Amino acid sequence: MAKAVSRKKAIPVRTDGTPMVRNCSVDRTLTILSDAWSFLVLREVYLGARRFDQIQSVLRMPRGTLSNRLTQLLEAKVLGRASIAGGARFEYHLSESGLELYLVMLAMLRFGDDWLAEGKAPPLRLIHATCGHECHPETICSACRQPIDALRVSYRDGPGAGLAPLATRPQRRRTAGVQAFERGRPSSVSRTLGILADRWTFLIVREFFFGVHRFDVMQERLGIASNILTDRLNRLVSQKILERVKYQDVPERYEYHLTVAGRDLYLPLIQMLRWGDRWLGFQKPLILHHMDCKADFEPIVACDHCHQALHPHDMCYHLNYTKLRKDTPPALLGEHN
């Protein structure tokens, strides 16, 4: 997914020095998911928790912090709530947009299972109730129903294209990495978010899908300090998302390329794009085009066995780890016996 990039096309800067960056539905979606506590609360709701004490018993988070994150998720309209026990207490449930966000989670789960498991079994084994088979979610084209490969997608600007000031996103626990997102239970989704939740890391990865490979071009386009860019690139190389490739001998010069794992990261990113386009109130910044079938498309999360689009209520699971407690509530992802 690349277009030619010119070094002369630097991202403009406002008079106050704030860099201007592309409007991006993925970035807007990550504003919700990149906060570790908000993600962890959502994860427990997807796994069946409905009440404050159920969530708190797994996450062991401060009660004030949990109350704050539940309020934020209600304001984002990802969760709803209903009173119980005469109105003194509440149960939380997924809104329609919260249910669709689950498909983003499935795409991140597949990436984490494939690339971040470090030889261990996936924490969850998914079953697609519709066909009854074990399911490894795949991303397919809405037009031709074939699997999507990042190298076979092009794009053009949509009606929401443009530039906006680089917003400040809180960087809670950045140095903790995946540990901040995996509290209470092992999770392939958490491991994927451990890469993407850092704002600069996401923006750098995004540049590769726009055809950028060189340090100086990236720095110019993002308005990023050289030490921060060096740190994030080194981290992505160590995570095997990027590789350094020499393009000049004298003096030595290197550029960066996505590995196979890095290209696969495109699939959860375009699921975030689809969700953000639909639910966050902005026009589409990008239109995706599938080069194989020559059609514009929406990325669909499908079962790799029956190739039908997945729906949250059609998914069951087996835990590949010991249950955390005996009173684990029935899950949205119904546990498969």
C-alpha positions as CSV (number, residue, x, y, z in Angstrom):
1,M,0.0,0.0,0.0
2,A,2.4,2.7,-1.2
3,K,2.6,5.8,-3.3
4,A,5.7,7.6,-4.3
5,V,6.9,9.9,-1.5
6,S,8.8,13.1,-2.0
7,R,11.1,14.6,0.6
8,K,9.8,18.0,-0.3
9,K,6.3,17.2,0.9
10,A,7.0,17.9,4.6
11,I,4.1,18.0,7.0
12,P,3.3,21.7,7.7
13,V,3.7,23.0,11.2
14,R,1.4,25.5,13.0
15,T,2.7,28.8,14.3
16,D,2.9,27.3,17.8
17,G,5.2,24.6,16.5
18,T,2.6,21.8,16.6
19,P,3.1,19.3,13.6
20,M,0.2,18.7,11.3
21,V,-0.6,15.1,10.5
22,R,-3.0,13.2,8.3
23,N,-6.6,12.8,9.4
24,C,-6.7,9.1,10.3
25,S,-9.5,6.9,11.5
26,V,-7.0,4.4,12.9
27,D,-5.5,7.1,15.1
28,R,-8.9,8.1,16.3
29,T,-9.7,4.5,17.2
30,L,-6.5,4.1,19.0
31,T,-7.4,7.1,21.2
32,I,-9.9,4.7,22.8
33,L,-7.8,1.6,22.8
34,S,-4.3,2.9,23.7
35,D,-5.2,3.6,27.3
36,A,-4.2,0.4,29.0
37,W,-6.9,0.6,31.7
38,S,-9.7,1.3,29.2
39,F,-8.6,-1.6,27.1
40,L,-8.5,-3.9,30.1
41,V,-12.0,-2.9,31.1
42,L,-13.3,-3.6,27.6
43,R,-11.5,-6.9,27.5
44,E,-13.3,-8.1,30.7
45,V,-16.6,-7.0,29.3
46,Y,-16.0,-9.0,26.1
47,L,-15.2,-12.0,28.3
48,G,-18.5,-11.7,30.2
49,A,-18.0,-9.3,33.1
50,R,-21.1,-7.0,33.5
51,R,-20.7,-5.5,37.0
52,F,-18.1,-3.2,38.6
53,D,-17.0,-5.8,41.1
54,Q,-16.5,-8.5,38.4
55,I,-14.2,-6.3,36.5
56,Q,-12.4,-5.1,39.6
57,S,-11.8,-8.7,40.9
58,V,-9.8,-9.6,37.9
59,L,-7.9,-6.4,37.2
60,R,-7.3,-5.3,40.8
61,M,-7.4,-1.7,39.7
62,P,-8.1,1.2,42.0
63,R,-11.9,1.7,42.3
64,G,-11.6,5.3,41.4
65,T,-9.6,4.5,38.2
66,L,-12.2,1.8,37.2
67,S,-15.0,4.3,37.8
68,N,-13.2,6.9,35.6
69,R,-12.6,4.4,32.7
70,L,-16.2,3.1,32.8
71,T,-17.4,6.8,32.5
72,Q,-15.0,7.4,29.6
73,L,-16.3,4.3,27.7
74,L,-19.9,5.3,28.3
75,E,-19.1,8.8,27.0
76,A,-17.4,7.2,23.9
77,K,-20.7,5.2,23.5
78,V,-18.8,1.9,23.4
79,L,-20.6,0.8,26.6
80,G,-24.1,1.3,27.9
81,R,-25.4,0.6,31.4
82,A,-28.7,-0.4,33.1
83,S,-29.6,-0.1,36.7
84,I,-30.1,-3.2,38.9
85,A,-30.9,-3.8,42.6
86,G,-33.4,-0.9,42.7
87,G,-31.2,1.5,40.9
88,A,-28.3,1.4,43.5
89,R,-26.0,-0.5,41.2
90,F,-25.4,-0.9,37.4
91,E,-24.7,-3.5,34.9
92,Y,-22.6,-2.6,31.8
93,H,-23.2,-3.9,28.3
94,L,-21.7,-3.4,24.9
95,S,-23.4,-0.9,22.6
96,E,-23.7,-1.6,18.9
97,S,-20.3,0.2,18.3
98,G,-18.8,-1.8,21.2
99,L,-19.9,-5.0,19.6
100,E,-18.3,-4.0,16.3
101,L,-15.1,-3.0,18.1
102,Y,-14.9,-6.7,19.0
103,L,-14.0,-7.4,15.4
104,V,-11.0,-5.2,15.7
105,M,-10.0,-7.2,18.7
106,L,-10.3,-10.4,16.7
107,A,-7.9,-9.0,14.0
108,M,-5.4,-8.0,16.8
109,L,-5.8,-11.5,18.4
110,R,-4.9,-13.1,15.1
111,F,-1.8,-11.0,14.7
112,G,-0.7,-11.7,18.3
113,D,-1.3,-15.4,17.9
114,D,0.7,-15.5,14.7
115,W,3.6,-13.3,15.6
116,L,3.9,-12.5,19.3
117,A,3.3,-15.9,21.0
118,E,7.0,-16.7,21.5
119,G,6.3,-20.4,20.9
120,K,3.5,-20.7,23.4
121,A,-0.1,-21.9,22.6
122,P,-2.6,-19.0,22.0
123,P,-4.4,-18.0,25.2
124,L,-7.8,-18.6,23.5
125,R,-8.9,-21.2,21.0
126,L,-11.8,-19.7,19.1
127,I,-14.7,-21.7,17.8
128,H,-17.1,-20.3,15.1
129,A,-20.5,-21.6,16.3
130,T,-22.0,-21.1,12.8
131,C,-19.8,-23.8,11.2
132,G,-18.7,-25.5,14.4
133,H,-15.0,-25.4,13.5
134,E,-11.9,-23.9,15.2
135,C,-11.5,-20.4,13.8
136,H,-8.5,-18.3,13.0
137,P,-10.0,-14.9,12.0
138,E,-8.9,-13.6,8.6
139,T,-9.4,-10.3,6.9
140,I,-11.1,-10.5,3.5
141,C,-12.2,-8.1,0.8
142,S,-15.9,-7.2,0.9
143,A,-16.0,-7.2,-3.0
144,C,-14.3,-10.5,-3.9
145,R,-14.2,-12.2,-0.5
146,Q,-10.6,-13.1,-0.9
147,P,-7.9,-12.6,1.9
148,I,-6.3,-9.2,1.9
149,D,-2.5,-8.8,1.5
150,A,-1.1,-5.3,2.3
151,L,1.0,-5.4,-0.9
152,R,-2.2,-5.7,-3.0
153,V,-4.0,-2.7,-1.6
154,S,-3.8,0.9,-2.9
155,Y,-5.6,4.0,-1.6
156,R,-6.9,7.4,-2.6
157,D,-8.0,10.3,-0.5
158,G,-11.6,10.2,0.8
159,P,-13.9,13.1,1.6
160,G,-12.4,13.3,5.1
161,A,-8.8,13.7,3.9
162,G,-6.7,16.6,5.2
163,L,-4.4,17.6,8.0
164,A,-5.0,18.3,11.7
165,P,-2.7,19.2,14.5
166,L,-1.0,16.3,16.2
167,A,-3.1,15.8,19.2
168,T,-1.6,15.0,22.6
169,R,-2.4,11.5,23.7
170,P,-1.6,10.5,27.3
171,Q,1.3,8.1,27.4
172,R,0.4,6.1,30.5
173,R,2.9,3.4,31.3
174,R,4.7,3.6,28.0
175,T,7.8,2.0,29.3
176,A,5.8,-0.9,30.8
177,G,5.0,-2.1,27.2
178,V,2.8,-5.1,26.9
179,Q,2.7,-5.7,30.6
180,A,0.4,-2.7,31.0
181,F,-2.1,-4.3,28.6
182,E,-1.9,-7.9,29.8
183,R,-2.9,-7.5,33.5
184,G,-4.9,-10.3,35.0
185,R,-4.7,-12.8,32.1
186,P,-2.6,-13.7,29.1
187,S,-3.9,-12.0,25.9
188,S,-2.7,-11.9,22.3
189,V,-4.7,-8.7,21.8
190,S,-2.8,-7.2,24.6
191,R,0.5,-8.1,23.0
192,T,-0.5,-6.4,19.7
193,L,-1.6,-3.3,21.5
194,G,1.7,-3.3,23.4
195,I,3.2,-2.4,20.0
196,L,0.6,0.1,18.6
197,A,-0.5,2.0,21.7
198,D,2.5,4.3,21.8
199,R,1.5,7.2,19.6
200,W,4.8,7.7,17.9
201,T,5.2,4.0,17.2
202,F,1.8,3.9,15.5
203,L,2.5,7.0,13.4
204,I,5.9,5.6,12.3
205,V,4.4,2.2,11.3
206,R,1.7,4.1,9.4
207,E,4.3,5.9,7.3
208,F,5.6,2.6,5.9
209,F,2.1,1.8,4.5
210,F,2.3,5.2,2.7
211,G,5.6,4.2,1.1
212,V,8.1,5.9,3.4
213,H,11.4,4.0,4.2
214,R,14.1,6.5,5.1
215,F,14.8,8.1,8.5
216,D,15.1,11.7,7.2
217,V,11.9,11.5,5.2
218,M,10.0,10.1,8.2
219,Q,11.4,12.8,10.5
220,E,10.5,15.5,8.1
221,R,6.9,14.2,7.6
222,L,6.2,13.6,11.3
223,G,8.1,16.5,12.9
224,I,9.5,14.0,15.3
225,A,12.7,14.5,17.3
226,S,15.6,12.4,16.0
227,N,16.2,10.6,19.3
228,I,12.6,9.6,19.6
229,L,12.5,8.4,16.0
230,T,15.7,6.4,16.6
231,D,14.3,4.8,19.8
232,R,11.1,3.7,18.1
233,L,12.7,2.4,15.0
234,N,15.2,0.4,17.1
235,R,12.3,-1.0,19.1
236,L,10.4,-2.0,16.0
237,V,13.5,-3.7,14.6
238,S,13.9,-5.6,17.9
239,Q,10.3,-6.7,17.7
240,K,10.8,-7.9,14.2
241,I,8.3,-5.5,12.7
242,L,11.0,-3.7,10.7
243,E,14.3,-4.6,9.2
244,R,17.3,-2.4,8.3
245,V,18.4,-2.6,4.7
246,K,21.6,-0.9,3.4
247,Y,21.0,1.2,0.3
248,Q,24.4,3.0,0.0
249,D,27.9,1.8,0.8
250,V,29.9,5.1,1.0
251,P,29.0,6.5,3.3
252,E,26.8,3.7,4.7
253,R,23.2,4.5,4.6
254,Y,20.2,2.4,5.7
255,E,16.5,2.4,5.2
256,Y,13.8,0.5,6.9
257,H,11.3,-2.1,5.5
258,L,8.4,-3.9,6.9
259,T,9.0,-7.6,7.6
260,V,6.3,-10.2,6.9
261,A,5.1,-9.7,10.4
262,G,5.1,-5.9,9.9
263,R,3.0,-6.3,6.7
264,D,0.5,-8.5,8.6
265,L,0.1,-5.6,11.1
266,Y,-1.8,-3.9,8.3
267,L,-4.8,-6.1,8.9
268,P,-5.7,-5.0,12.4
269,L,-4.9,-1.4,11.4
270,I,-7.5,-1.5,8.5
271,Q,-10.1,-3.0,10.9
272,M,-9.5,0.0,13.2
273,L,-9.9,2.2,10.1
274,R,-13.2,0.6,9.3
275,W,-14.5,1.0,12.8
276,G,-13.3,4.6,13.1
277,D,-14.9,5.5,9.8
278,R,-18.3,4.1,10.9
279,W,-18.5,5.2,14.5
280,L,-16.4,8.3,15.3
281,G,-18.4,10.9,13.3
282,F,-15.9,11.9,10.6
283,Q,-16.0,11.3,6.9
284,K,-13.6,8.7,5.5
285,P,-10.0,10.1,5.1
286,L,-9.0,7.1,2.9
287,I,-10.7,4.9,0.4
288,L,-9.1,1.4,0.1
289,H,-8.8,-0.3,-3.3
290,H,-8.1,-4.0,-3.8
291,M,-5.8,-4.4,-6.7
292,D,-6.6,-8.1,-7.2
293,C,-10.3,-7.5,-8.0
294,K,-10.0,-3.9,-9.0
295,A,-12.7,-2.8,-6.5
296,D,-13.0,-0.4,-3.6
297,F,-13.6,-2.5,-0.5
298,E,-14.3,-2.7,3.2
299,P,-12.2,-5.1,5.3
300,I,-14.3,-7.9,6.6
301,V,-13.3,-10.2,9.5
302,A,-14.2,-13.8,8.5
303,C,-13.9,-17.4,9.6
304,D,-10.9,-19.0,7.8
305,H,-12.9,-22.3,7.6
306,C,-16.3,-21.3,6.2
307,H,-15.3,-17.8,5.0
308,Q,-18.4,-16.2,6.5
309,A,-18.3,-12.8,8.1
310,L,-17.9,-13.2,11.9
311,H,-20.4,-11.8,14.4
312,P,-19.5,-11.5,18.1
313,H,-22.5,-13.6,19.2
314,D,-21.4,-16.5,16.9
315,M,-18.0,-16.9,18.7
316,C,-17.1,-19.4,21.4
317,Y,-13.8,-20.2,23.0
318,H,-11.7,-22.6,25.0
319,L,-9.3,-21.1,27.5
320,N,-5.7,-22.4,27.1
321,Y,-4.9,-21.2,30.6
322,T,-6.3,-21.8,34.1
323,K,-9.5,-19.9,35.0
324,L,-8.9,-16.9,37.2
325,R,-11.8,-17.6,39.5
326,K,-14.7,-20.0,39.9
327,D,-17.4,-17.4,39.4
328,T,-16.3,-16.4,35.9
329,P,-19.5,-15.1,34.3
330,P,-20.9,-16.3,31.0
331,A,-19.0,-14.5,28.3
332,L,-20.0,-12.8,25.1
333,L,-17.6,-15.2,23.7
334,G,-19.4,-18.1,25.2
335,E,-17.1,-20.6,26.6
336,H,-17.2,-23.8,24.6
337,N,-17.6,-27.1,26.5
